[in-house]
């Protein structure tokens, strides 16, 4: 079994274990909750934007957030994790970065190979111009593509609204667990 396959199998169970421990042990301050909550909210927005632009396995997504990064869903998830880490303690950000490097980097590489196999000609040009993870500031514009725009239908189809509901519930829990002071 390859490391990538091990990472794929561990991704969800390890994420749930870390998330459960986080919720049990979390005691944010007003400042850390405000800063971390804002970062996580941006992540929720990035994921929502991305889900409204992708038709998985049908066409190569290169518009909207996909014109900034090849993995906006993962980038949004990273911001959510980083934000919730900061919400409790700045040092937990290192745990999120480590988890991302060990578990999600191989996942993104495996998905890159899959997408490249499905759309070889388009993907090579796209990957040359758009970074894999950290977004470029200006969107890449492919000659043949217009921006199809955000699709609420795709957003709902992908169930991304669940991330917004989870964000609200997690923030409510953290408010309940918040310790007074800065």
C-alpha positions in Angstrom: 0.0 0.0 0.0 1.4 3.4 -1.0 1.6 6.4 1.3 -1.0 8.2 -0.8 -3.5 5.3 -0.2 -2.7 5.3 3.5 -3.3 9.1 3.6 -6.6 8.6 1.8 -7.8 6.0 4.3 -6.7 8.1 7.3 -8.0 11.4 6.1 -11.6 11.2 7.4 -11.1 9.1 10.6 -8.1 11.2 11.6 -10.0 14.4 10.8 -13.0 13.3 12.9 -10.7 12.3 15.8 -8.9 15.6 15.8 -12.1 17.5 15.4 -13.8 15.7 18.3 -10.8 16.3 20.6 -10.8 19.9 19.5 -14.5 20.4 20.4 -14.0 18.7 23.8 -10.9 20.7 24.7 -11.7 24.0 23.1 -11.8 27.2 25.3 -11.3 30.2 23.0 -11.0 33.8 24.1 -13.1 36.5 22.5 -10.0 37.7 20.5 -9.0 34.3 19.2 -12.6 33.4 18.4 -13.1 36.6 16.4 -9.9 36.2 14.4 -10.2 32.5 13.9 -13.9 32.7 13.2 -13.3 35.2 10.5 -10.6 33.1 8.8 -12.8 30.0 8.9 -15.7 32.0 7.5 -13.6 33.1 4.5 -12.8 29.3 4.0 -16.6 28.6 4.0 -17.1 31.3 1.4 -14.2 30.0 -0.8 -15.7 26.4 -0.7 -19.1 27.8 -1.5 -17.7 29.8 -4.5 -15.8 26.7 -5.7 -18.7 24.3 -5.5 -20.8 26.6 -7.6 -18.2 26.4 -10.4 -17.3 22.7 -10.7 -19.1 20.0 -12.7 -17.0 17.0 -11.4 -15.7 14.7 -14.1 -17.7 16.5 -16.8 -15.4 19.5 -17.7 -12.2 21.0 -16.4 -13.2 23.8 -14.0 -11.1 26.9 -14.9 -13.3 29.8 -14.0 -14.2 31.5 -10.7 -11.9 30.4 -7.9 -10.4 27.8 -10.2 -8.8 30.7 -12.2 -6.9 31.5 -8.9 -6.0 28.0 -7.6 -6.4 24.5 -9.0 -7.7 23.3 -5.6 -10.1 26.0 -4.1 -12.1 23.4 -2.3 -9.0 22.2 -0.4 -7.8 25.7 0.0 -11.2 26.7 1.6 -11.0 23.6 3.8 -7.5 24.6 4.9 -8.8 28.1 5.8 -11.6 26.6 7.8 -9.2 24.3 9.7 -6.7 27.1 10.2 -9.4 29.5 11.4 -10.8 27.1 13.9 -7.3 26.3 15.1 -6.5 30.0 15.6 -9.9 30.4 17.3 -8.7 28.2 20.2 -4.9 28.7 20.2 -2.5 30.1 17.7 -0.1 27.1 18.2 -2.8 24.7 16.9 -2.2 26.2 13.4 1.0 24.1 13.3 -1.1 21.0 13.8 -3.4 22.0 10.9 -0.4 22.7 8.7 1.2 19.3 9.6 -2.1 17.5 9.0 -2.5 19.2 5.6 1.1 18.4 4.5 0.9 14.7 5.6 -2.7 13.9 4.6 -4.0 16.3 2.0 -0.8 16.9 -0.1 -0.9 13.3 -1.3 -4.6 13.5 -1.9 -4.2 16.5 -4.2 -1.4 14.8 -6.1 -3.6 11.7 -6.7 -6.5 13.9 -7.9 -4.1 15.9 -10.1 -3.1 12.7 -11.9 -6.8 11.7 -12.3 -7.8 15.1 -13.7 -4.8 15.2 -16.0 -5.8 11.8 -17.3 -9.4 13.0 -18.0 -8.4 16.4 -19.6 -4.8 16.0 -20.7 -4.5 18.9 -23.2 -6.4 21.4 -21.2 -4.9 20.5 -17.9 -1.3 21.0 -19.0 -1.9 24.6 -20.0 -4.1 25.2 -17.0 -1.6 23.7 -14.5 1.2 25.8 -16.0 -0.7 29.0 -15.3 -2.6 28.3 -12.1 -0.9 27.3 -8.8 -1.9 24.0 -7.1 -2.8 25.5 -3.7 -1.9 29.0 -2.7 -4.1 31.2 -5.0 -2.7 33.7 -7.5 -3.9 37.2 -7.0 -5.2 37.8 -10.5 -7.4 35.2 -12.2 -6.0 33.3 -15.1 -8.0 33.8 -18.3 -8.0 31.0 -20.8 -8.7 32.3 -24.3 -11.5 29.9 -25.0 -13.3 30.3 -21.7 -15.7 32.9 -20.4 -16.6 32.9 -16.8 -19.7 30.7 -16.7 -20.6 32.3 -13.3 -21.6 30.9 -10.0 -24.4 28.2 -10.2 -26.6 27.9 -7.1 -27.8 24.6 -8.6 -24.3 23.2 -8.4 -23.8 24.6 -4.9 -26.9 22.8 -3.7 -26.1 19.6 -5.7 -22.7 19.4 -4.1 -24.2 19.9 -0.6 -21.8 22.7 0.2 -24.5 24.4 2.3 -23.6 21.7 4.9 -20.3 23.4 5.5 -22.1 26.7 6.3 -24.4 24.9 8.7 -21.4 23.2 10.3 -19.6 26.5 10.6 -22.6 28.0 12.4 -22.9 25.1 14.8 -19.1 25.0 15.6 -19.1 28.8 16.2 -22.1 28.5 18.5 -20.3 25.7 20.4 -17.1 27.7 20.7 -19.1 30.7 21.9 -20.6 28.5 24.6 -17.1 27.2 25.6 -15.5 30.7 25.4 -13.5 31.8 28.4 -13.8 35.5 29.3 -11.0 38.0 28.7 -8.5 38.4 25.9 
